[in-house]
Amino acid sequence: MIDFDASSVLLQWATGGLFFLWITTRRREVSLGYGWLMRATYLVMAAGAAWIGLRVIEPLIVRDLASIGVAVAAGVALVSSIVRRRAGVAGQVALAEARTERVAAMTGIDRTAAVKDSEVREFDPRLDLVAPMVGVIGVVAAALQAGGPHWLAVARFLVGAAFLGAITDAMLLGHWYLVQPGLARGALLEMVAWCTWLWIPEVVLLLVPTGMVSAVNGSIDDGYNGLLTWFWVMCAVTTVGLLITTRLALRERAYSAVMAATGLLYLAILTAFGTDLVARALLS
């Protein structure tokens, strides 16, 4: 019904993750270190996808070249960001300067403003779009190779890439608040919203026949007397429940609410991957 291989999964993961990195970096609020972490992580994933595709399993030239392209594009964006680091991030610098002025007005203590080199051009977040654009080509090629109907395979692969990338980025962004505690919650709220909305097409597409409906009604034998099928159902339901709870947690004003939300996202990433990968394993 649909092939399942590590190379395609890693490429999907890297493609989705790098796209949602742009969703965050375009806000120009999160510090440069977050982008360095994410680009380096997904660069390694894309390189791993290329290595598995070329050396471990049967090669698929479009997918494997796209994996290499994603790694290269992520590397270029990473280098550009490092080279332009002295320019800082506009939103972060503006927030730091505003808080410095407010503290000075309230206490009379004049602290040194954030350092920014005005002669260096700031990193352009649009560079983060190049890698996922290349990755989409490889994801579509892998989907067309995976089996039919082709429209369903392509839709599942693309939505799966977005879903896995969004949930991963949301969890890692939550952790970044430990590094940048003054960061506004808008970036994290946006990521949680994306995850919640993407859950709908993710689950619906996996239910479309031949899909998990066939596993639930017994038309497909999961090999474990239905245990794996109901594990998938639990993962799907639990994921959306955790995402809704995360959104409710972020309504609290206390800083600890962000840490609580991050803990919930830790669990959500596990159930989200179970939702996607368990279904693909059963349908392969």
N, C-alpha and C positions, 0 to 999 in steps of 0.2 A: 504493500500500500504506500509506503514512504520510507526511503532509506534513512539510516541514522548513522552518522559517522562523526568522529571527534573533530576533524578538520572543519567541517561545515559549522559545527556548534561553536568552535572557537572564533571563526570568522564572523558569525552572527553576533556573538557576544562583544567582540571588539568593535564591530560596525555600530551596533546600537549604543554601546558605551561612549564611543567618540562623538556620536551625534548629540547625545544628551550632555556631554561635556560642553559642547557649543551652546546648548540651551542655557547652561550656567554661566559660561565665560562671557557670553554676549551681554550679560547684565553689568559687567565691569565692577563687581563688588567683591568677589572672592579673590583672595591673594594668589600670587603667581605660583606658589608652592603646590596648591591644589591641582592646577593644570599640569605641573611637572609630574606629579604622582600619577595622575590619570593617563597622561600620554605615554609615559614609560610603561605602565602596567599593560595597556592595550596594545602597545607596540610589541611587547613580548608575546601576548596572546596571538596577534596576527602572524608573527614570525613562527610561532608554534604551529599555527594552522597550515602555513606554507610547508613547513618541514614534514608534518604528518601527511599532508596531501601528496608531497613529492617523493617521500622516502618510505612511508609506512603502509599506506593504503594505495589503491589504484588512483593514479593522478587524474585530475580534471583540470585541464590547462587554464581555463578562464578563471575558475575559483582560485587556483593556486597562484596565478599571476596577480589576481586581485588581492590576495592575502599579502603578497610581497609589496604591492602598491600601498596598501593600508599601513604596513609597517614603515615604509619609506616616508609617506605623507605625515604620519604621526611623528616620526623623527625630525622631519623638517620643521614642523610646528613647534616641537620641543626645543630645538636649537634656536629658533627665532625668538621664542619666549625668554630663553636664558640670555641671549645676546641683548635683548631690550629690557632686561630686568630693572635697570636703573630708572626707567621711566615710570615704574610702578603701575598700579591699576587705578584708573581715574576715580571710580566710586569709592574704593578703599581709602585713597589719599584724601579725598574731599571729606569723608566721614571723620577721619582722624583729625584733620585740620579744624573741622567744626567743633569737635569735642574738646580740642585743645583750647579754642577760643572761649567755649562755654565755661570750662574749668577756670581759665584765667579771669573771666568776668565775675565768677562767683567767689573765688578764693584770693585773687590777686597774684596767684602763682603762674608765672609765664613759662610754660614748658616749650621745648624745642619742637617745632612743627615737623611733620613727616618729611623725610628727605625724598626729593624727586628731581631728577635731571630733566629739565625742560628742553634740552637740546637733543634728547633721544626720543625717537618716535615710539609711542606705546605699541605693544603687541596687538596685532589685528586679530580678533577672535574668529574672523571669517576663515582664517587658515585651518581652524579646527573642522571646517565643513568638508575639506578636500578628502580626507581619509574616509569618512562614511560614504561620500559620493562614490568613491572607487569601490568601497566594500559592498555597496548595494549591487553592483554588477556581478561580483562573485557570489553573493547570496542568491541572486536570481538564477545564476547558472547552476548552482548546487541544487536549487529547488527543482529546476527543469530536469535535472539528472535523477532526482530522488524518486520520481514516479508520478502517476496521474491520479485524478485529473490535474493538469498542470496549473490551472488558475488557483486551485485550492492549495497546492503545494507552495506556489509562490507567495500567496497570501499568508499562509502559516509561517513560512520562513521569515518574511519581512516583519510581520507583527511580532513573531517570536524574538527577532533580533532587537526590536524596539523595547519589548517588554523586559527582556533580560538585561539590556543596557540600562534602562531607566531604573529598575529596582536596585541594580548594583551601584549606580551613581548616587541614588538617594541615600543608600546606607553609608557609603563612603563620605558623602557630603555631610551627613549628620555627625560623623566622627571629626570632620574638619572644624567644627565649632569648638572643639577642645584646643585647636591650634589658633583659631581666630574667634575668640569668644564674643567680640563686639559685632560680629556679622549679623545683619538683619535676617529674620526668618523667612523673608519672601522667597529666597532661592530654594530653601528646603520645602516650603509649602508648594511651590511650583512643581518640584520633582514628585512629591507625593501625589499631587493632582494628576500628573501625567501617568504615574503608575496605576492609579485607580481607574482612570478612563481606559487605559490600554488593557486592563484585565478583561474588559467586556469582549472586545473582538478576539482576544487570545483564547478565551474559553469557548466562545461561540464557534470559532473556526475549528477548534479541536473536537467539537461535538458534531460538526457536519459529517454526514455519512460519506465514505466509510470512516467513522471516527469513534470517539469514546462512548457515544450512545450505543454502538454495537457491542462494546465491551461491557457496558452496564446491563444490557438486556441479555447477555450471554452468547451473542452471535460470534464474538471473538473470545477465545480461551486465553486468559492471561497466564496460564500455567501454575497459578497459585490458588485455584478454587475461588477466584473473585477477590482475593485479598489485595492484590496490586491495583485492581480497578477501584476499589473503595478507598484505597490509600490516595489515589489520584483525586477522587471526589473530595476527600478531606483536605488535601493540599489546596485545591481550587477555592473551596469555601473559606478555609482558614486565611488564605492570602488576602482576599478582599476584606475579611473581618479585621485583620491586622492593619491594613492600610486605612480603614475607616477609624480605627482606634488611634492610630498615629496622628491622623488629622485632628481628632478631638484632643489628644494630648498637647498638641501645639497651640491650642487655644489658651492654655494656661500661661500666665505672664512670667512665672518663675523660670530661671535659667535651667533648672533641673528638668523642666518639661522637654527641653531639646534632647537631653541625655536619655530620658524615658522613651522619647520618639525613636531615637537611634537604636535603643535596645529592641523595640518592636520591629524596626526595619531589619535588624539582624535575623529575627525569626521569619520575617516576611520573605527575605531573600531565599531562605531554605525552602519554604513552601512554594514560592514562585518557580524556582528551578524544578521542584517536584512536579508542579503543574505542567510545565513545558516538556521536560525530559522524560518523565514517566510515560506520558501520553505518546511521545515519539517512539519510545522503546517498545511499547505495546503494539503500536501500529506499523512497526518496521517488519 
